[in-house]
């Protein structure tokens, strides 16, 4: 059978990170700061080669693990929110929202190029980061989907398909 397509799912226990955040609902409403143990999975569609392998998917696992480790034990803040302004003040990163000043030590905060810290934005962030990695871009993928969970039963996914 030539050109057999397969879907590979990666859902390892170690593909998770703990992070604090607050969701911003409007110019005047946001959640209180709180944390989640986020979990990440990947699904890939690809062709199985004559050797019975699609590709070495340890590459995906390694890159996902590195991304999870980078976000672990951080306060996540969005860089592109229309409602939150971020300012640096010495050793602090201060979020300014609806007249509130929310200071954090810079070492505890990681800003992401997203509009909000939600599972849907995190799924897109992971997908963009993976696709920008040369090792991932070189893989013979037809589709790549990333899902992020903030708890049991609550997932969001982002998807890419080869043009």
C-alpha positions as a Python dict, from the first residue, in 0.01 Angstrom:
ca = {
    (1, 'X'): (0, 0, 0),
    (2, 'X'): (159, 324, -113),
    (3, 'X'): (80, 661, 34),
    (4, 'X'): (-86, 526, 346),
    (5, 'X'): (-179, 820, 565),
    (6, 'X'): (-181, 790, 939),
    (7, 'X'): (-258, 1006, 1239),
    (8, 'X'): (-12, 1004, 1526),
    (9, 'X'): (-130, 1132, 1863),
    (10, 'X'): (112, 1238, 2134),
    (11, 'X'): (-41, 1276, 2480),
    (12, 'X'): (234, 1218, 2736),
    (13, 'X'): (199, 1277, 3108),
    (14, 'X'): (509, 1499, 3106),
    (15, 'X'): (360, 1739, 2849),
    (16, 'X'): (217, 1980, 3103),
    (17, 'X'): (301, 2303, 3281),
    (18, 'X'): (173, 2490, 3583),
    (19, 'X'): (112, 2860, 3533),
    (20, 'X'): (-82, 3151, 3675),
    (21, 'X'): (-296, 3385, 3466),
    (22, 'X'): (-617, 3580, 3454),
    (23, 'X'): (-856, 3592, 3160),
    (24, 'X'): (-956, 3939, 3045),
    (25, 'X'): (-1324, 3957, 2943),
    (26, 'X'): (-1358, 4326, 2858),
    (27, 'X'): (-1207, 4666, 2930),
    (28, 'X'): (-1350, 4647, 3283),
    (29, 'X'): (-1380, 4276, 3369),
    (30, 'X'): (-1114, 4016, 3437),
    (31, 'X'): (-1071, 3707, 3647),
    (32, 'X'): (-871, 3710, 3965),
    (33, 'X'): (-518, 3578, 3933),
    (34, 'X'): (-524, 3198, 3962),
    (35, 'X'): (-337, 2896, 3830),
    (36, 'X'): (-388, 2579, 3630),
    (37, 'X'): (-202, 2264, 3548),
    (38, 'X'): (-220, 2284, 3170),
    (39, 'X'): (-182, 1974, 2951),
    (40, 'X'): (-76, 1967, 2587),
    (41, 'X'): (-134, 1709, 2313),
    (42, 'X'): (-37, 1692, 1946),
    (43, 'X'): (-198, 1512, 1652),
    (44, 'X'): (-13, 1479, 1322),
    (45, 'X'): (-128, 1349, 986),
    (46, 'X'): (146, 1215, 764),
    (47, 'X'): (238, 944, 517),
    (48, 'X'): (388, 613, 630),
    (49, 'X'): (712, 542, 444),
    (50, 'X'): (823, 209, 296),
    (51, 'X'): (1015, 142, 619),
    (52, 'X'): (688, 151, 818),
    (53, 'X'): (770, 485, 979),
    (54, 'X'): (613, 824, 926),
    (55, 'X'): (903, 1009, 1091),
    (56, 'X'): (1084, 1018, 1424),
    (57, 'X'): (815, 1176, 1641),
    (58, 'X'): (1058, 1211, 1930),
    (59, 'X'): (1128, 1547, 1762),
    (60, 'X'): (771, 1661, 1837),
    (61, 'X'): (786, 1529, 2194),
    (62, 'X'): (1117, 1707, 2261),
    (63, 'X'): (996, 2039, 2122),
    (64, 'X'): (663, 2022, 2310),
    (65, 'X'): (845, 1935, 2634),
    (66, 'X'): (1080, 2232, 2589),
    (67, 'X'): (782, 2466, 2532),
    (68, 'X'): (603, 2330, 2840),
    (69, 'X'): (918, 2368, 3050),
    (70, 'X'): (955, 2729, 2932),
    (71, 'X'): (604, 2818, 3057),
    (72, 'X'): (621, 2616, 3379),
    (73, 'X'): (596, 2805, 3709),
    (74, 'X'): (539, 3143, 3544),
    (75, 'X'): (273, 3409, 3553),
    (76, 'X'): (160, 3435, 3190),
    (77, 'X'): (67, 3778, 3056),
    (78, 'X'): (-59, 3873, 2708),
    (79, 'X'): (146, 4123, 2506),
    (80, 'X'): (-135, 4202, 2259),
    (81, 'X'): (-435, 4263, 2484),
    (82, 'X'): (-633, 4572, 2389),
    (83, 'X'): (-719, 4614, 2759),
    (84, 'X'): (-394, 4541, 2942),
    (85, 'X'): (-85, 4759, 2929),
    (86, 'X'): (251, 4622, 3046),
    (87, 'X'): (520, 4851, 3184),
    (88, 'X'): (864, 4774, 3322),
    (89, 'X'): (956, 4944, 3648),
    (90, 'X'): (1296, 4836, 3774),
    (91, 'X'): (1273, 4470, 3881),
    (92, 'X'): (896, 4470, 3821),
    (93, 'X'): (663, 4416, 3531),
    (94, 'X'): (343, 4604, 3602),
    (95, 'X'): (16, 4516, 3436),
    (96, 'X'): (-223, 4809, 3414),
    (97, 'X'): (-585, 4711, 3375),
    (98, 'X'): (-890, 4932, 3426),
    (99, 'X'): (-696, 5166, 3655),
    (100, 'X'): (-545, 4881, 3859),
    (101, 'X'): (-171, 4837, 3887),
    (102, 'X'): (-76, 4469, 3911),
    (103, 'X'): (298, 4434, 3988),
    (104, 'X'): (504, 4118, 3944),
    (105, 'X'): (874, 4047, 3972),
    (106, 'X'): (1002, 4028, 3614),
    (107, 'X'): (1166, 3691, 3684),
    (108, 'X'): (822, 3539, 3761),
    (109, 'X'): (647, 3662, 3447),
    (110, 'X'): (651, 3540, 3091),
    (111, 'X'): (479, 3754, 2829),
    (112, 'X'): (336, 3586, 2521),
    (113, 'X'): (251, 3738, 2183),
    (114, 'X'): (-122, 3671, 2231),
    (115, 'X'): (-432, 3880, 2310),
    (116, 'X'): (-539, 3682, 2618),
    (117, 'X'): (-416, 3392, 2826),
    (118, 'X'): (-680, 3132, 2739),
    (119, 'X'): (-655, 2770, 2627),
    (120, 'X'): (-749, 2874, 2274),
    (121, 'X'): (-468, 3132, 2261),
    (122, 'X'): (-220, 2890, 2423),
    (123, 'X'): (-303, 2622, 2164),
    (124, 'X'): (-234, 2872, 1885),
    (125, 'X'): (86, 2987, 2058),
    (126, 'X'): (215, 2629, 2083),
    (127, 'X'): (127, 2563, 1719),
    (128, 'X'): (302, 2880, 1595),
    (129, 'X'): (610, 2806, 1806),
    (130, 'X'): (633, 2449, 1675),
    (131, 'X'): (589, 2549, 1311),
    (132, 'X'): (862, 2815, 1350),
    (133, 'X'): (1108, 2548, 1468),
    (134, 'X'): (1331, 2427, 1182),
    (135, 'X'): (1325, 2066, 1309),
    (136, 'X'): (944, 2066, 1293),
    (137, 'X'): (923, 2255, 963),
    (138, 'X'): (1143, 1985, 806),
    (139, 'X'): (906, 1702, 901),
    (140, 'X'): (679, 1550, 632),
    (141, 'X'): (357, 1659, 803),
    (142, 'X'): (28, 1705, 623),
    (143, 'X'): (-152, 1838, 930),
    (144, 'X'): (-59, 1935, 1283),
    (145, 'X'): (-306, 1996, 1564),
    (146, 'X'): (-223, 2112, 1915),
    (147, 'X'): (-468, 2092, 2204),
    (148, 'X'): (-429, 2261, 2542),
    (149, 'X'): (-634, 2180, 2852),
    (150, 'X'): (-673, 2386, 3168),
    (151, 'X'): (-839, 2096, 3346),
    (152, 'X'): (-1037, 1780, 3283),
    (153, 'X'): (-1296, 1822, 3011),
    (154, 'X'): (-1187, 2168, 2892),
    (155, 'X'): (-971, 2171, 2579),
    (156, 'X'): (-902, 2405, 2289),
    (157, 'X'): (-725, 2315, 1967),
    (158, 'X'): (-534, 2494, 1695),
    (159, 'X'): (-478, 2333, 1355),
    (160, 'X'): (-241, 2368, 1061),
    (161, 'X'): (-266, 2193, 723),
    (162, 'X'): (-5, 2181, 450),
    (163, 'X'): (-108, 2416, 168),
}
